[in-house]
Structure formats: C-alpha cells, structure tokens
Amino acid sequence: SAGGHNGLKSIQQCIGSQDYKRLKIGIDRSSVIPVIDWVLQKFSKDQLPMINEAIDKSVKALDDFVKGVPFYNISSLYSSK
C-alpha cells in the first residue's frame, strides 16, 4: 500500500495497481521534531557517510534487480534496520 505517502498514491493511480517493486530508504524518526519537518530538512554533514552508504547499497540492489536476481534474494541481501 501507499502507507500514506502521496507520491506512492500517485504512482498507484497512474499504473492502476499496487503491484510493483520499490526501493525504500529509511530515515528513522525524531522524538522532538514533527515528522513533516524531519523528512523535509537537509541532511547534516555528519549524516553524509550514512547517506553515501545507502546510495551505494541502493545502486547494488538496483543492479541486481536489472540483472534478474530474484526480488526475494535482493530483499534479503540489502534490507537492514
């Protein structure tokens, strides 16, 4: 499901389905900043190494997907909390 995400709702409306693969990068939550402000703020310099790692993992996962690696395997390899 779109999980309240308007961008995903728009994709689902355009393709007429909820059946698609997606790449998600988590951002955690702040205990003091409202969610909308938290997700829209710029990353700090201290966060850049984590962002770069997430980008590197995303590129590898997408490369595997394009090469036909089963989605379940990709999900197992690259998912972490």
Backbone hydrogen bonds, N-H to C=O, Kabsch-Sander energy under -0.5 kcal/mol:
donor,donor_aa,acceptor,acceptor_aa,energy
5,H,2,A,-2.0
6,N,4,G,-0.7
9,K,5,H,-2.1
10,S,6,N,-2.1
11,I,7,G,-1.9
12,Q,8,L,-2.7
13,Q,9,K,-2.2
14,C,10,S,-2.4
15,I,11,I,-2.7
16,G,12,Q,-1.4
17,S,12,Q,-1.0
20,Y,18,Q,-1.2
24,K,22,R,-0.6
26,G,24,K,-0.5
37,D,34,P,-0.6
38,W,34,P,-2.6
39,V,35,V,-2.7
40,L,36,I,-0.9
41,Q,37,D,-0.8
41,Q,38,W,-0.6
47,Q,44,S,-0.9
48,L,44,S,-0.6
48,L,45,K,-0.8
50,M,47,Q,-0.5
51,I,47,Q,-2.1
52,N,48,L,-2.9
53,E,49,P,-2.0
54,A,50,M,-2.4
55,I,51,I,-2.4
56,D,52,N,-2.5
57,K,53,E,-2.5
58,S,54,A,-2.2
59,V,55,I,-2.5
60,K,56,D,-2.0
61,A,57,K,-2.5
62,L,58,S,-2.7
63,D,59,V,-2.3
64,D,60,K,-2.3
65,F,61,A,-2.3
66,V,62,L,-2.5
67,K,63,D,-1.9
68,G,65,F,-1.3
69,V,64,D,-2.5
73,N,70,P,-0.6
74,I,70,P,-2.0
75,S,71,F,-2.9
76,S,72,Y,-2.1
77,L,73,N,-2.4
78,Y,74,I,-2.4
79,S,75,S,-1.6
